[in-house]
Amino acid sequence: MENIQTSRAQLRRRPRVCRQFTERFFHGLFLMLGLVTVGCVLLITIFLVLSGIPAIRDIGLFDFLLGDTWESTAQDPKFGILPFILTSVYGTAGATLFGVPVGFFTAVYLAKLAPLRVKSVVGSAVSLLAGIPSVVYGLVGMLILVPGIRTLFHVPDGASLLAAIIVLAVMILPSIIKVSVTALEAVPHEYEEASLALGATPVETYFKVTAPAAKSGIAAAVVLGVGRAIGEAMAVMMVSGNVPNMPSIFGSVRFLTTAVASEMSYSSPGSLQREALFSIALVLYLFILLINAALNFFLKRSKEG
């Protein structure tokens, strides 16, 4: 009898031991994957710092960041990236200004107002838009948007900062819409029911209750959109003219990303030109880090408030 009871106790103990082992295994696996991600970020950071600092030291920090002339292949080369910095800032800000409101209102419509059939069709279109390669955006912009700007505004060349802003605004829409829809749908329905019970209309509820409750997810969507806008190269290279001018809305310009992409292929290994291109990549990387840090700071501050 005692042997039977001991066997039963062992059988009951085995599933518990298996569950504990499984939990520990997956906990260790997820921890390892997280450390791998952090390690990749650290390796990229170290590589960019080691590759970009020598050119900044040789050129001079202020001459590099505040110089307004980029002539990397001239007999007396100059490596001023201020036009690239301003172009990237203006282009990203313009794309965000146009893309974020459109993406947010589309997300609210899809998450709360759209019929199921419309939501399915538009959601499929958004997913398809997210899967289109950037070179296709650039090709469509080069064949349709650039001639349209030239004809509409009577400018010599439609390849300009305006064309790049429009293309980037379209490209960031899928990221903003999909993440915002997920965040809005994750808000508990009790919030909306309480608002409706107090006499608010559905539209007021969605914009004054649901959207504020989902602001962290919407902010993450904006961060993803800004990251794609500031890091895009191929599409903006095809529609911006890729000329190192100081930025103007109808002028041909060059972004930080396109400066690296357009000259890296023919720069000599070990030359100051290639080192300067790595320095541009370092500046771009720091820009993205600062944008993410600033948005996270304001989000944390708003939550504490």
Secondary structure as GFF3:
##gff-version 3
##sequence-region A 1 305
A	DSSP	alpha_helix	2	59	.	.	.	ID=ss1
A	DSSP	alpha_helix	61	66	.	.	.	ID=ss2
A	DSSP	beta_strand	70	71	.	.	.	ID=ss3
A	DSSP	beta_strand	78	79	.	.	.	ID=ss4
A	DSSP	alpha_helix	82	108	.	.	.	ID=ss5
A	DSSP	pi_helix	109	113	.	.	.	ID=ss6
A	DSSP	alpha_helix	116	131	.	.	.	ID=ss7
A	DSSP	alpha_helix	134	140	.	.	.	ID=ss8
A	DSSP	pi_helix	141	145	.	.	.	ID=ss9
A	DSSP	alpha_helix	146	153	.	.	.	ID=ss10
A	DSSP	alpha_helix	161	185	.	.	.	ID=ss11
A	DSSP	alpha_helix	189	197	.	.	.	ID=ss12
A	DSSP	alpha_helix	202	205	.	.	.	ID=ss13
A	DSSP	pi_helix	206	210	.	.	.	ID=ss14
A	DSSP	alpha_helix	211	213	.	.	.	ID=ss15
A	DSSP	alpha_helix	215	231	.	.	.	ID=ss16
A	DSSP	alpha_helix	234	239	.	.	.	ID=ss17
A	DSSP	alpha_helix	256	263	.	.	.	ID=ss18
A	DSSP	alpha_helix	272	304	.	.	.	ID=ss19
###
